[in-house]
Amino acid sequence: MPGLKYDSLAASEACRRAFERLDTEIKGRLIINEGCSHPCTISNTSPGGARIVLHSPEYVPPRFDLEFTEDEIVITCRKAWQSGADVGAHFISALIVHLNNTHS
C-alpha cells in the first residue's frame, strides 16, 4: 500500500532527527575565516542546527560561523552536508554579540 510506505518513510525521517525543525526565513551571513562572509537565508532551524540557503553556490568549509543578522547572534557550526547553495549546519556553540551595546 502506498500510504503505508509513505507513513513509514515519514516516521523514519522523524526518528532520524533529534529535534523538530521550525520553518523560518531569516536573513543571515555565513562567515568564513573570521571575516569573509556570504549572505544567506536561514530557511529552517532546530535547537541542534539549521538549513542555510546561500544566495549563490559557494564552497563552505567544515566549520564556519553563522550570523542571524537581525538579532546579532553568531553561532559556530559544523557543516553536515552541502548540495549546491543549500547547506546543512550542526550548531557547535553560540555566542550572542550585541554590537550596539557599549560598556562605559
Summary of the structure (lengths in Angstrom):
residues: 104
radius of gyration: 16.0
end to end distance: 68.2
largest distance: 68.2
contacts: 261
relative contact order: 0.17
helix: 14%
strand: 54%
